[in-house]
């Protein structure tokens, strides 16, 4: 469904070439964004198909692709600076994240640190860069961090991932307190089992997905665009008095397990 809830807003989305990030960026266009900056380490979608920028161009919305490794602070700073072309960022979506093939109690130290550098460091750098630009321009704004159902409930097969996403939930709460006086809202979105290429190719998670679907009150997996709609709401003025929350979008699964 197309709306105008993001009309006049410049939206920056990290990890937007594929999966949930792709849906968030495309949905921003559907919801009337003024301009969208698509960020990822590669413009080619993991699931195949046309680049996210091409999909957004079809809506007549100005869009730019900016190659970014979010674990590198200077690259994130350059990404946010790219929004200056359109008047500065209004909605920052720190979506970039990775999973590990082996992520149990014996998770490899190097793998653990690599995941944290993207899922936690990259999220912090994204929020900080956006906040600096918003404050410098005297703009209120919305920063949306991508958490996970796994950041609210642990699982033995996702030790590092759950740890990182639990950190994102608390980061949103702490940053909301720090930035609220400047009119900057910070929230997290916690997706449940969403039907993405990442889910289908993640060992353990892929095998568990059918069991999750059967136990979910709505009896289906979530769609990436449903996360995009939740992010759009948090980025819009419709949620103007909402900050510091972790919005669970899981079809009710955590209510019953």
C-alpha positions in Angstrom: 0.0 0.0 0.0 1.3 3.4 -1.0 1.0 6.4 1.5 2.7 9.7 2.0 3.8 9.2 5.6 7.4 9.8 4.7 6.7 12.8 2.4 9.6 15.3 2.5 11.9 13.0 4.3 15.4 11.9 3.3 15.9 8.2 4.2 19.3 6.4 4.5 19.2 2.6 4.8 22.3 0.5 5.4 22.4 -3.1 4.2 19.8 -2.2 1.6 20.9 -4.2 -1.4 19.1 -7.4 -0.2 16.4 -8.9 2.0 14.8 -6.7 4.7 17.0 -3.7 4.0 15.9 -3.8 0.3 12.3 -3.9 1.4 12.8 -1.0 3.8 14.3 1.2 1.1 11.7 0.3 -1.5 8.9 0.8 1.0 10.3 4.2 1.8 9.7 5.1 -1.8 6.2 3.7 -1.7 5.5 5.8 1.4 6.6 9.1 -0.3 10.2 9.7 0.8 11.8 12.7 -0.7 15.1 10.9 -1.5 16.7 7.6 -0.5 20.3 6.7 0.0 20.9 2.9 -0.5 24.0 1.6 1.2 25.6 -1.9 1.2 29.0 -3.5 0.5 27.7 -4.5 -3.0 24.8 -3.2 -5.2 24.0 -6.7 -6.4 21.1 -8.3 -4.5 22.0 -11.6 -2.9 18.7 -13.0 -4.0 19.1 -11.9 -7.5 17.0 -9.5 -9.5 17.5 -5.8 -10.3 19.4 -3.5 -7.9 17.3 -1.7 -5.2 18.1 1.6 -6.8 16.4 0.5 -10.0 13.3 -0.5 -8.1 13.2 2.9 -6.4 13.7 4.8 -9.6 10.5 3.3 -10.9 8.7 5.4 -8.3 10.3 8.6 -9.5 12.1 9.1 -6.2 15.7 10.4 -6.3 18.0 7.6 -5.1 21.8 7.1 -4.7 23.8 4.0 -4.0 26.7 4.4 -1.6 29.1 1.5 -1.1 29.7 1.2 2.7 31.3 -1.2 5.1 29.5 -0.1 8.3 32.3 -1.6 10.5 34.5 1.3 9.2 33.5 4.6 10.9 34.9 6.8 8.2 32.8 5.0 5.6 29.6 5.5 7.6 30.4 9.2 8.1 30.8 9.5 4.3 27.5 7.7 3.7 25.6 10.1 5.9 27.3 13.1 4.4 25.9 11.9 1.0 22.5 12.8 2.3 23.5 16.4 2.4 22.8 16.6 -1.4 19.1 16.4 -0.5 19.2 18.5 2.7 20.4 16.0 5.2 19.1 12.8 6.7 15.7 12.7 8.4 15.4 8.9 8.8 18.4 6.8 9.4 17.9 3.0 9.3 20.8 1.0 10.7 19.8 -2.3 9.1 23.2 -3.8 8.0 23.9 -7.1 9.8 25.4 -10.5 9.3 25.0 -14.0 10.7 27.5 -16.8 11.2 27.5 -20.3 9.9 28.8 -21.7 13.2 27.2 -19.7 16.1 26.8 -21.8 19.1 28.4 -21.9 22.6 31.8 -22.6 21.0 31.6 -19.7 18.5 35.0 -18.9 17.1 36.6 -15.8 18.6 37.4 -14.2 15.2 33.9 -14.9 13.9 32.4 -13.4 17.1 34.4 -10.2 16.7 33.6 -9.9 13.0 29.9 -10.2 13.7 30.1 -7.6 16.5 32.0 -5.2 14.2 29.0 -5.2 11.8 26.0 -5.8 14.0 27.0 -3.6 17.0 29.8 -1.3 15.9 28.2 -0.6 12.6 24.9 0.2 14.2 26.5 2.6 16.7 28.5 4.3 14.0 25.3 4.8 11.9 23.3 6.2 14.7 26.2 8.5 15.8 26.8 9.9 12.2 23.1 10.5 11.7 22.7 12.2 15.0 25.7 14.5 14.4 24.2 15.6 11.1 20.7 16.1 12.5 22.0 18.2 15.4 24.3 20.2 13.1 21.4 21.1 10.9 19.0 21.7 13.8 16.7 18.9 12.5 14.6 16.6 14.5 14.8 13.1 13.2 14.2 9.4 13.6 16.9 6.7 13.9 15.7 3.1 13.5 18.0 0.3 14.6 17.5 -3.3 13.4 17.3 -5.7 16.3 15.7 -9.1 16.2 13.4 -11.5 18.0 16.7 -13.2 18.8 17.8 -10.1 20.7 14.8 -10.5 23.1 15.0 -14.3 23.4 18.2 -16.4 23.3 18.8 -19.5 21.3 21.7 -22.0 21.6 22.4 -21.8 17.8 22.7 -18.0 17.7 24.9 -17.1 20.7 26.8 -14.3 19.0 23.9 -13.1 16.9 21.5 -12.9 19.9 24.2 -11.1 21.9 24.6 -8.5 19.3 20.9 -7.9 18.8 20.3 -7.8 22.5 22.9 -5.0 22.5 21.0 -3.2 19.7 17.8 -3.2 21.8 19.6 -1.5 24.8 21.5 0.8 22.4 18.1 2.1 21.2 16.9 2.8 24.7 20.2 4.5 25.8 20.5 6.5 22.6 16.8 7.6 22.9 17.6 9.1 26.3 20.8 10.8 25.1 19.3 12.3 21.9 15.7 13.0 23.0 16.5 16.5 24.1 17.5 17.3 20.5 14.2 16.0 19.1 15.9 12.9 17.8 13.9 9.7 18.3 15.7 6.3 18.5 13.9 3.0 18.2 14.6 -0.6 17.3 12.6 -3.0 15.2 12.8 -6.7 16.2 11.7 -8.9 13.3 10.6 -12.5 13.9 10.9 -15.2 11.3 11.0 -13.3 8.0 11.1 -15.1 4.7 14.4 -13.8 3.2 17.3 -15.2 1.3 19.4 -14.8 4.5 16.9 -16.9 6.5 16.8 -19.6 3.8 20.6 -19.9 3.6 21.4 -19.7 7.3 22.2 -23.1 8.8 20.0 -24.1 11.7 17.7 -21.1 11.2 16.5 -22.4 7.8 15.7 -25.8 9.3 13.9 -24.3 12.3 11.8 -21.9 10.2 9.0 -24.4 9.5 8.6 -25.1 13.2 8.5 -21.4 13.9 5.8 -21.0 11.2 3.7 -23.7 12.7 3.9 -22.2 16.2 3.4 -18.6 15.1 -0.2 -17.5 15.9 -0.6 -16.1 12.4 0.7 -19.4 11.0 3.0 -17.9 8.4 6.4 -16.3 8.0 6.7 -12.6 7.9 7.3 -10.7 4.6 10.2 -8.3 4.3 7.8 -5.5 3.3 6.0 -5.9 6.6 9.2 -4.9 8.3 9.5 -2.0 5.9 6.1 -0.8 6.9 7.0 -0.9 10.6 10.2 1.1 9.9 8.3 3.6 7.8 5.9 4.2 10.7 8.7 4.7 13.1 10.4 7.1 10.7 7.2 9.1 10.2 5.5 11.8 12.2 2.8 9.3 13.1 5.1 7.9 15.8 6.2 11.4 17.0 5.9 10.4 20.7 7.5 7.0 20.4 11.1 6.6 21.3 13.3 4.0 23.1 11.2 1.0 22.1 11.9 -2.4 20.5 9.0 -2.9 18.2 8.5 -6.7 17.9 7.2 -7.7 14.4 7.0 -11.5 14.8 3.4 -12.6 14.1 3.0 -13.2 17.8 5.6 -15.9 18.1 7.3 -14.6 21.2 4.0 -14.4 22.9 3.6 -18.1 22.8 7.1 -19.6 23.1 
